[in-house]
Amino acid sequence: MRDYDEVVEVYTWQQEPESGTGVPAADLADEDLFRELAALHRTRHATLRHGSDAALSHHTDRLVELEADYLRRFPDREIDPERLRSGARAR
């Protein structure tokens, strides 16, 4: 489990949507895109539960932008068979 102080620190940054939206997703190198996505996924729960409406809106917009660019770049991404209905039925 993550240290609560670490989550609060990231959460506080997320409360400032007027500080900018970051580098456009299309301009990020693959490694940077992965890092940005991981950071947003890591902070999503805290932002949902405790962020202002503006922070949540900003977080959502950025997450959608990055995920859409990820899907554009990797349309043939590896799909885990366990995540499909047939995999769930087999379990």
C-alpha positions in Angstrom: 0.0 0.0 0.0 1.3 3.5 -0.8 2.3 5.9 1.9 -0.6 8.3 2.4 1.7 11.4 2.4 2.9 10.5 -1.1 -0.7 10.3 -2.4 -1.6 13.6 -0.7 1.5 15.3 -2.3 0.4 14.2 -5.8 -3.2 15.0 -5.0 -2.3 18.5 -4.0 -0.6 19.0 -7.4 -3.7 17.7 -9.2 -5.8 20.5 -7.5 -4.2 23.1 -9.7 -5.7 22.6 -13.2 -4.9 26.2 -14.2 -1.2 25.4 -14.0 -1.4 23.8 -17.4 -2.4 20.5 -19.0 1.0 19.2 -19.6 2.7 18.3 -22.9 0.2 17.2 -25.5 -0.1 13.4 -25.6 0.9 13.2 -29.3 4.2 15.0 -28.5 5.3 12.6 -25.7 7.8 9.8 -26.4 6.4 6.3 -25.7 8.3 6.1 -22.4 6.9 9.5 -21.3 3.4 8.5 -22.2 3.7 5.3 -20.1 5.0 7.3 -17.2 2.3 9.9 -17.4 -0.4 7.2 -17.7 1.0 5.4 -14.6 1.0 8.6 -12.6 -2.6 9.4 -13.5 -3.8 5.9 -12.8 -2.0 6.0 -9.4 -3.7 9.2 -8.4 -7.1 8.6 -9.8 -8.8 7.3 -6.7 -7.5 10.2 -4.5 -8.6 12.7 -7.0 -12.0 11.1 -7.4 -12.6 11.0 -3.6 -11.0 14.2 -2.5 -10.3 16.5 -5.4 -12.3 19.6 -6.2 -14.6 19.5 -9.2 -12.0 21.3 -11.3 -9.3 18.9 -10.2 -11.4 15.9 -11.1 -12.4 17.4 -14.5 -8.8 18.2 -15.3 -7.7 14.7 -14.2 -10.4 13.1 -16.4 -9.6 15.2 -19.4 -5.9 14.4 -19.2 -6.5 10.7 -18.6 -8.8 10.5 -21.7 -6.3 12.4 -23.8 -3.4 10.1 -22.8 -5.4 6.8 -23.1 -6.7 7.8 -26.5 -3.2 8.5 -27.7 -2.0 5.1 -26.2 -4.7 3.3 -28.1 -3.9 5.2 -31.3 -0.2 4.2 -31.0 -0.8 0.6 -29.9 -4.0 -0.6 -31.6 -2.7 -4.2 -31.5 -1.8 -4.1 -27.8 -1.6 -7.4 -26.0 -4.9 -8.5 -24.6 -4.8 -10.8 -21.6 -7.2 -13.8 -22.3 -8.1 -13.8 -18.6 -9.7 -10.4 -19.1 -12.1 -11.7 -21.7 -15.5 -13.3 -21.1 -14.2 -16.6 -22.2 -11.4 -16.4 -19.7 -13.8 -15.5 -16.9 -16.0 -18.5 -17.8 -13.0 -20.8 -17.7 -12.2 -19.6 -14.2 
